[in-house]
Amino acid sequence: MKRIRIGPEERVFVLTGAGVSAESGLKTFRDQGGLWEGHRVEDVATPEAWAENAARVWRFYSQRRRDALKAEPNVAHRSLAAMERALGERFFLCTQNVDDLHERAGSRRLVHMHGELFASRCEFSGAGMGAFACAAKPFHDEALYESDAAIARCACGGRIRPHIVWFGETPLKMNRIEREIAQATTMLVAGTSGAVYPAASFVNWAEPQARRIYIGPEEPANAGSFTQIVLGKAGEVLPELFEVG
Ligand code: NAD
């Protein structure tokens, strides 16, 4: 594998998806024909699903919490944390993953654009609530809620929901993400199908002269937007591909 050198003036923006956690035993949903751990996404990861059956949604995320607590960061997570240590402020990581394996591997300059599995918030807080918004902030939460009666309540009376960006909701930290992409000389995308927007369009927001590299076992849906595709598992490719000069 020909190594890619990251020069002293370069800035790297990384986007990761579910594939980067696959080698830690957390399943992606593209690999299972549109199901996430046996569930239709519409039944567990949309505002409509929450309105229809909040306990079912919480049972799903409670199980994801259990699974993530048992999982360990893999070589891909650790390689990206090492790259951050080498590049410092010239490195930025945006993950679509809701698990905490990147931070457990040591990543610090990262955002979770689709929210965090181990955070919860009032259902009336966050963007899109207008004049009726609750001002309560998201909080760290490892609890399991598996019935309607078990779902905790905010002081305002709202139910506590996962701090997750469901399909149809607005991703988080988009201003920061746009700023970081605009400065990047290398965009590295790993383990994401290129089918979930807006993340799939980030590669097109990079400056025209930026290198745009994809790593994963199969070509993503937006393969044509990359300058280089490296086929392989993130945990096998990432430790070998880059040298920081
Ligand atoms: P996806 O399920 O749509 O696609 C996964 C991609 O990973 C596929 O392209 C597949 O080829 C690739 N892949 C599989 N094994 C890999 C490996 N070892 N190394 C590198 N790549 C590998 O995932 P997505 O594009 O991230 O979109 C799914 C959405 O669902 C995300 O927004 C995320 O919020 C959510 N999700 C999160 C998790 C998690 O937090 N661990 C898991 C499943 C889904």
Boltz pocket constraint, residues with backbone or C-beta under 6 A from the ligand:
constraints:
  - pocket:
      binder: B
      contacts: [[A, 16], [A, 17], [A, 18], [A, 19], [A, 20], [A, 21], [A, 22], [A, 23], [A, 26], [A, 27], [A, 28], [A, 29], [A, 30], [A, 31], [A, 36], [A, 96], [A, 97], [A, 98], [A, 99], [A, 114], [A, 165], [A, 190], [A, 191], [A, 192], [A, 193], [A, 194], [A, 195], [A, 196], [A, 215], [A, 216], [A, 217], [A, 218], [A, 219], [A, 220], [A, 232], [A, 233], [A, 234], [A, 235]]
      max_distance: 6.0
